[in-house]
Amino acid sequence: MRLRTDYSNWEPLAVQEVSSIFSGMSIDWGIAGGWALDIHLGRKTRNHSDIDIVVFRADQQVIYQRLKNDWTLYKAKDGKLSLWSADEYLDAVNSVWVSRDSQSPWAFEIMFMDNEQDNWVYRREKTVQEARVELFSTDENNVPYLNPAVQLLYKGGVEQIREKDSQDFLSVLPTLSIKEKTWLKESLKRQFSMGHSWIPHLE
């Protein structure tokens, strides 16, 4: 098993470069992470050390077959990065790191989402769901990105929220609709029955 430990060795692709790779695939996908929120805002609010793409887990072989000739794919599991083999279905792996070869910097990360039929399912609290058709928006260049309330749920749905994620939340909060604020608030309440620091801002 070939491992890599150069976790900070990033030279991320630009949004348009990522779009050119994924736009020809017949699957649902979108830009995620901090970039998704900046696309939503229409401006760059901070530097981004990486770039994330979300796809549905069921589409992983489409991804693998499309990328395998030009890219090297590493599955991230238990804090280790090891090669993703051709015959391996990733049912307990949530992200794949991608580089040109075993020596090149990381170019982008693919993150798997789960679904039940036509609904996206939040893996940290499976009662939180959203219709797949509501999951993505597109910018003026037709680049799909994860809708902000869903992206903020991923950022806020951890025990220790990073400072940059709190900053992202406060930057995006004024742009959320009442429906989005309510959805995010109720989703956080389901996951954190004892309360969450973002909920008062969403009231």
C-alpha positions in Angstrom: 0.0 0.0 0.0 1.6 3.2 -1.2 1.0 6.1 1.3 1.5 9.8 1.0 2.0 12.1 4.0 2.6 15.5 2.3 -0.8 16.8 3.4 0.0 20.4 3.0 1.6 20.1 -0.5 -1.1 21.9 -2.4 -1.2 23.7 -5.7 -5.0 23.8 -6.2 -6.6 24.1 -9.6 -8.6 27.2 -10.3 -12.4 26.9 -10.4 -12.6 27.0 -14.1 -9.9 24.3 -14.4 -11.9 22.1 -12.2 -15.1 22.8 -14.2 -13.4 21.9 -17.4 -12.6 18.4 -16.0 -16.0 17.7 -14.5 -18.4 19.4 -16.9 -18.2 16.6 -19.4 -19.3 14.0 -16.9 -23.0 12.8 -16.8 -23.3 13.1 -13.0 -24.3 15.7 -10.4 -21.3 17.5 -9.1 -20.4 20.9 -7.7 -17.7 23.1 -6.2 -17.8 22.8 -2.4 -16.0 24.3 0.6 -15.0 27.9 0.9 -14.9 28.3 -2.8 -18.6 27.4 -3.1 -19.5 30.2 -0.6 -17.3 32.7 -2.5 -19.0 31.8 -5.8 -22.3 32.3 -4.1 -21.2 35.8 -2.8 -19.7 36.7 -6.1 -16.4 37.7 -4.6 -13.3 36.2 -3.0 -13.4 36.7 0.7 -10.2 34.9 1.7 -7.4 32.8 0.4 -8.1 29.2 -0.3 -5.4 26.6 0.3 -7.3 23.8 -1.6 -10.4 23.2 -3.7 -13.2 20.7 -3.1 -15.7 19.0 -5.4 -18.7 17.1 -4.2 -20.2 14.1 -6.0 -22.6 11.4 -5.0 -20.9 8.2 -3.8 -22.9 6.1 -6.3 -21.1 7.9 -9.1 -17.6 7.1 -7.9 -16.8 4.7 -10.8 -17.7 7.3 -13.4 -15.2 9.6 -11.6 -12.5 6.9 -11.4 -12.8 5.9 -15.0 -12.7 9.5 -16.3 -9.7 10.5 -14.1 -7.5 7.4 -13.9 -5.5 8.1 -17.1 -4.5 11.6 -16.3 -4.6 11.8 -12.5 -3.5 9.8 -9.5 -6.2 9.2 -6.9 -5.7 8.6 -3.2 -8.4 7.6 -0.8 -8.4 9.4 2.6 -9.2 7.1 5.5 -8.2 7.1 9.2 -5.8 9.9 8.6 -3.9 8.1 5.8 -3.7 8.7 2.1 -3.4 5.5 0.0 -3.9 4.7 -3.6 -7.5 4.0 -4.8 -7.4 0.8 -6.8 -9.5 0.2 -9.9 -11.7 -2.6 -8.4 -12.3 -0.9 -5.1 -15.7 0.5 -4.1 -15.3 3.2 -1.5 -18.2 2.7 0.9 -16.4 3.9 4.1 -14.3 6.6 2.5 -15.6 10.1 2.3 -12.9 11.9 0.3 -10.3 11.3 -2.4 -7.2 13.5 -3.0 -6.1 14.0 -6.5 -2.7 14.8 -8.0 -1.0 14.5 -11.4 1.3 11.7 -10.1 2.8 10.4 -6.9 5.2 13.3 -6.6 3.0 16.2 -7.7 1.2 18.6 -5.4 -2.4 18.0 -4.6 -4.7 19.6 -7.3 -8.2 19.0 -5.9 -10.2 16.9 -3.5 -13.3 14.9 -4.3 -15.8 14.5 -1.4 -18.6 11.9 -1.5 -22.2 12.6 -0.6 -24.8 9.9 0.1 -28.4 9.8 -1.1 -31.6 7.9 -0.8 -33.3 7.9 -4.1 -33.9 11.5 -5.0 -32.7 13.0 -1.7 -29.3 14.0 -0.5 -28.7 12.5 3.0 -26.4 14.3 5.6 -24.2 11.5 6.8 -23.6 13.0 10.3 -27.4 13.1 11.0 -29.3 11.0 8.5 -32.7 12.5 9.3 -31.4 15.7 7.6 -32.1 15.5 3.9 -32.6 17.7 0.9 -34.0 17.1 -2.6 -31.1 16.5 -5.0 -32.6 19.1 -7.4 -32.2 21.7 -4.6 -28.6 20.9 -3.8 -26.7 23.0 -6.4 -26.8 26.4 -7.9 -24.8 27.7 -10.9 -22.8 30.9 -11.4 -22.7 33.1 -14.5 -20.2 30.7 -16.1 -22.5 27.7 -15.5 -20.2 26.3 -12.8 -22.3 24.3 -10.3 -21.6 24.9 -6.6 -23.1 23.5 -3.4 -25.9 25.7 -2.0 -24.7 27.8 0.9 -27.0 26.5 3.6 -25.9 22.9 2.9 -22.2 23.9 2.8 -22.5 25.8 6.0 -24.0 22.7 7.6 -20.9 20.7 6.7 -18.7 23.5 8.1 -20.7 23.9 11.3 -21.5 20.2 11.9 -18.3 19.5 13.8 -17.4 19.6 17.5 -14.6 22.2 17.0 -15.5 24.8 14.4 -12.4 26.3 12.7 -12.0 30.0 12.7 -12.2 30.3 8.9 -15.5 28.4 8.9 -17.0 30.8 11.5 -15.8 33.7 9.3 -17.4 32.0 6.3 -20.7 31.7 8.2 -20.8 35.3 9.2 -19.9 36.4 5.6 -22.7 34.4 4.1 -25.4 34.8 6.7 -26.8 38.1 5.4 -27.3 36.5 2.0 -29.4 33.5 3.2 -33.1 33.5 2.6 -35.5 32.9 5.5 -36.1 29.4 4.2 -32.3 28.7 4.1 -31.8 30.1 7.6 -34.6 28.0 9.0 -33.4 24.9 7.2 -29.9 25.4 8.6 -31.1 26.2 12.1 -33.3 23.1 12.2 -30.6 20.9 10.8 -28.1 22.0 13.4 -30.7 21.5 16.1 -31.2 17.9 15.0 -27.5 17.2 15.1 -26.7 19.2 18.3 -29.6 18.7 20.7 -27.7 20.6 23.4 -27.3 23.7 21.2 -24.9 25.2 18.7 -23.2 28.6 18.7 -24.6 29.5 15.2 -28.3 29.0 16.2 -28.8 32.4 17.8 -27.6 34.1 14.6 -30.2 32.1 12.7 -33.1 33.0 14.9 
